[in-house]
Amino acid sequence: MSITIGSTDAGNTNIDTGHALLTEKKVRDQQELEGQMAIKLIEASSIDSVTTPPVGNSGHNINIKA
């Protein structure tokens, strides 16, 4: 059996189509995973409670004397 470039052989076409379908599935799975990660990130960054004021005075006093 020989395979030529530009062949219209059904076996060659099926292999190419199969690879395209597998690639498309991988792309879709990756997009779904990235979407789930984005949703988790958004949910984690939401502030459900009132933020508490900072405690202590670290950083509030600035020494301007050289």
C-alpha positions in Angstrom: 0.0 0.0 0.0 1.3 3.4 -0.9 0.1 6.8 0.4 0.5 9.8 -1.9 0.2 13.4 -1.0 -3.2 14.8 -2.0 -4.7 11.3 -2.1 -8.4 10.9 -2.0 -8.1 7.5 -0.4 -10.9 6.9 2.1 -8.5 5.3 4.6 -6.2 8.3 4.6 -9.2 10.7 4.9 -10.6 8.7 7.9 -7.3 9.0 9.7 -7.1 12.7 9.1 -10.7 13.2 10.3 -10.1 11.1 13.4 -7.1 13.2 14.3 -9.0 16.4 13.8 -11.8 15.1 16.0 -9.4 14.1 18.8 -7.7 17.5 18.5 -11.1 19.3 18.7 -12.0 17.3 21.8 -8.7 18.2 23.5 -9.3 21.9 22.7 -12.9 21.8 24.1 -11.7 20.0 27.2 -9.0 22.6 27.8 -11.5 25.4 27.3 -13.9 23.9 29.8 -11.0 23.4 32.3 -9.9 27.1 31.9 -13.5 28.2 32.3 -13.9 26.2 35.6 -10.6 27.7 36.8 -11.8 31.2 36.0 -15.1 30.7 37.9 -13.2 29.4 40.9 -10.9 32.4 40.8 -13.8 34.8 40.6 -15.6 33.0 43.5 -12.5 33.0 45.6 -11.9 36.8 45.1 -15.5 37.8 46.0 -15.8 39.6 49.3 -18.7 38.2 51.2 -18.1 39.9 54.5 -17.2 43.4 55.5 -13.5 44.0 55.4 -11.9 44.6 58.8 -9.6 47.6 59.2 -5.9 46.9 59.5 -4.5 46.3 63.0 -1.4 48.0 64.3 0.4 51.0 63.1 3.0 49.5 61.0 3.5 51.6 57.9 1.4 54.6 59.2 4.4 56.5 60.6 6.9 57.7 58.0 10.3 59.0 59.2 11.2 62.0 56.9 14.4 63.0 58.8 17.6 62.1 57.1 
